[in-house]
């Protein structure tokens, strides 16, 4: 019989014949014994064929696989792991890459921020080096695979591809705390004699990773040539460099090939991960996309287009990656994106001073931080780089270690970090440009000189060099002064083998003329107003003396402009015959080469001398505008007028109303309003006709009064801070909210993962409670303002709006480490005698925040009425404060009366679950998880109205939106199924909980009054609880304490992915209203006893070997349909609320709105124990009359036919033809025979 061309159809004999033809006939006996047919060849693992001649047979098997496979391990293998990345989608990782990822050295990158201090400026920049490295490995594999597919003549091997991917994965292993801050700022100051970069540490950490985890043997199993391929990987991470004539690192001369990992004809492989030739590499491709995604900035470069057009061509005797000629302008866009990211984010002026302050704190803490390394030696912050075991323990968590320390040696460092948390930063004085000749000097020497010069401008002012902070910012296109495009070669459509450069003049006239610049940013450490004004004057005069370009035009209030900048008014002037006051400054700006609306860039010595302006011809003399002794002040942020003590105008009496009129310049109408006894309660109802009736005769006066009154219910913009959020865009927050954000209690949320342990499953789920709370505060304001604009009769006051926003901002203050894991899993086991939820802690933390930061006067200043509004805020977070007293009352709340009941449905809606908290976490979680969000909260905002429902006012929506609301709750359920209740995420949280329980009594946290608290008792003291975040995980993991040994081992198992194994999932036949701890323990005991009749005696399973998790899935209101509690209004009647039943919407909607899933895990992970445990699980499901596990027929085919209710197709459900025939039913290990025997009996 002729052998089929498709090897997957071969029989065992045909496989053996193939082996004989290939000269490995000695393997036929093994293949026959294992019954390896063609289909088995497709999914065979190397481990199944290990012996002394393993490589010989493996090479023969590989010949059968399609050449288009990325690697020599088929993608069908279960060993391939799929990561759902928020940037690149579903990313497949080779098993060797997964082995590397599951090491402590790589997992360390989870705790190193990709953008360093950028997270303190951009709330979305929570991503870490971990997910970036995975993304680079993925793109490296994509690029090299595309080259192999398009150009087979390159002879790219499987080993080449795997090595390139490993280099991409490990290229950032050497980054220290806060990424580039560590090697670029801290190490340069802590050890100036050492020329050290993170690439150096990446190579050292890679070697340590391979050795510490015994990966050389694993690499050999996957056909890597050790040590040659290890050398190749190192060379791709840190290519050979030499010191140039100016002391800079430059690629070594390629006249003689410098690399030993690969020969010269594969030189193009060195341009994939870290391209020193022109800077175009997959590292940039990933960080462009990822950073823009998290920063909320548009990415104008599409790396997929580059991957499609990349080809290898010969250039000067070497092979290099080239690109189509038509892509030349797109490459300029790529480099422009790079410099734009540097200007807007990486070199942001606030980011730079925060990183400078962190560096300063690290310098002061350096000698006092002790890190245990190899051989029991201890290292400091700056010497940890000398020992990779110590360096593995050094992450961003050192920030919290210093901040929460009580050591007197760390007092100075701690104080600096506290200033960062409370936003008491060094103040920006200005920015200037260095002259070209100064760009080559030593930066540290220049900075010291400049500080001294700044202080010497006016020594009598009392400013010393230490009061100034000078930061040098280098901006370029990636290759210093060179145009990187000059190093790129292109090919044409008509000849894809010949490479050629494209001269600059052929590109575009709009291309840059300069490709690098050096900026000098100057800050003042003293932040009082007097010192700042003096320091600004020092800076301005310093720039003039140095001949630097001024990038900020400022006239100080302490000195006349003509004295502050001598010569400006004499040398920068123009004659304007017409309208000179409007044209003067514009003309000046034009002469100086910039637009008036932008930043001034004056180069004083080069300004032309022009004719003096005739000041007599100005429409108004200058003295009329600026009084004697005064000078121009830079406009400050817009500030609303000082308000009355009670900003809720509906509470005003006649006196307050008249006071308001007087403040608005309408005092002439005070008597009229007083005679009519007009109070604040009726102001909103006043119309033009009403004013005319009471004696306001002229239309202009009436319009003026109505305009002034309208300000009362229009929510005015106060001086606000703008956050660039990746979810909601540019978010403006009230100054009181900013005061709350800039407190240690709120900043703590930066270190609490929004999705707990889900970050160990989804690489993009690095976001924290911090940015979620900002999003909820913003959306709460959006919704309440939308209601106010749409329905003025609701009398929503500024106080209401502000209180609702504060409640949204502070609703999650009480979350503990890993969010819901802490209150949902750890506390119930650690302290079963108490009923505690994170909402309880949110109230306690909010009170502590207000008192500890003295915010009550600030709240009153912004019009809040205390304690009434504090009660209102807390009631929105956690419901009625006194539930016992409220039980007998119709209206249980104290903060607001019943006619404002709708305000309690905005932040945490207990009525139907539709609130802004969900809107933000739907959008934010989907964005970071890489899951589509099917609900658009903006549409709900458009249709939200308040209607009367049973005597209370509730938020309703249009009747046509009912289907969208079902979609919203389906999205919630989908997120729970796919992410929040992911089976791996759940067991990781279970293991973390176990570790925390074992560590509970041995973790000491200092709280109020010097008392110490444990993990579980820290909730009793908010000062201690403020110090408790996710970083306790690393504290336990890196501890050397013997008391923490068990907990440390559990966490180490998580890091190395030695997790408890999921045996399966089932459901009870009836809903269980309450699952107790005793019930779980009984089930675990029953599992151990559920030995199948065919079971073997070689494995002894105990109840403690099993873990049972019961997961509740619903639409947010247990078994109830939440839509039944939603009311709608119709287009024809906006005031009447109606109810819409499920059968009025669709027959495709669910019949049941809650279910329970029972998952069972086994702590023993050896193959034999797992095989037996799975059979125990199936037998247990049969005994309990639970549903059949999905893979029951595979893991226990001899058992499942024995249960009659499991034998029918889909457990009693008919197939498409209405029957339950055994057509195409799998026959596994005699399953049909077992069924026949069952029915005979």
ABEGO torsion letter per residue (X at the ends): XBBBABAAABBAAAAAAAAAAAGAAAAAAAAAAAGBBAAAAAABBAAAABBAAAAAAAAAAAAABBAABABABBAABAABBBBBBAAAEBBBBBAAAAAAAABAAAAAAAABBAAEAAAAABAABABBAAAAAAAAAAAAAAAAAAAAAABAAAGBBAAAAAAAAAAAAAAAAABBBGEAAAAAAAAAAABAABBBBAAAAAAAAAAAAAAAAGAAAAAAAAGBBOAAAAAAAAAAABBBBBBBAAGBBBBBBAABBABAABBAAAAAAAAAABBAAAGBBAAAAAAAAAAAAAAGBBBABBAAAAAAABBBBBBGGBBBBBBBAAAAAAAAAAAAAAAAAAAAAAABAAAAAAAAAAAAAAAAAAAABBBBBBGGBBBBAAAAAABAAAAAABBAAAAAAAAABABAAAAAAAAAAAAAAAGBBBBBAEBBBBBAAAAABBAAAAAAAAAAAAAAABAAAGBBAAABBBBBBBBBAGAEABBAAAABBBBBAABAABBBBBBAAAABAABBABABBBBBBBBBABABAAAAAAAAAAAAAAAAAAGBBBABBBBBAABBAAAABBGAAAABBBBBABGAAAAAAAAAAAAAGBBAABBBBBBAAABBBBBBBBAAABABBAAAABBBGBBBBBBBBBBBBBBBABABAAABBAAAAAAAAAAAGAAAAAAAAAAAGBBAAAAAABBAAAAAAAGBABAAAAAAAAAAAAAAABBBBBBBBBBBBAAAEBBBBBAAAAAAAABAAAAAAAABBAAEAAAAABAABABBAAAAAAAAAAAAAAAAAAAAAABAAAGBBAAAAAAAAAAAAAAAAABBBGEAAAAAAAAAAABAABBBBAAAAAAAAAAAAAAAAGAAAAAAAAGBBOAAAAAAAAAAAAEBABAAAAAABABABAABBAAAAAAAAAABBAAAGBBAAAAAAAAAAAAAAGBBBABBAAAAAAABBBBBBGGBBBBBBBAAAAAAAAAAAAAAAAAAAAAAABAAAAAAAAAAAAAAAAAAAABBBBBBGGBBBBAAAAAABAAAAAABBAAAAAAAAABABAAAAAAAAAAAAAAAGBBBBBAEBBBBABBBABBBAAAAAAAAAAAAABBBAABBAABBBBAAABBBBBBBBBAGAEABBAAAABBBBBAABAABBBBBBAAAABAABBABABBBBBBBBBABABAAAAAAAAAAAAAAAAAAGBBBBAAAAAABAAAAAABAAAABBGGGBBBAAGBABABGBBBBGGAAAAAAAAAAX
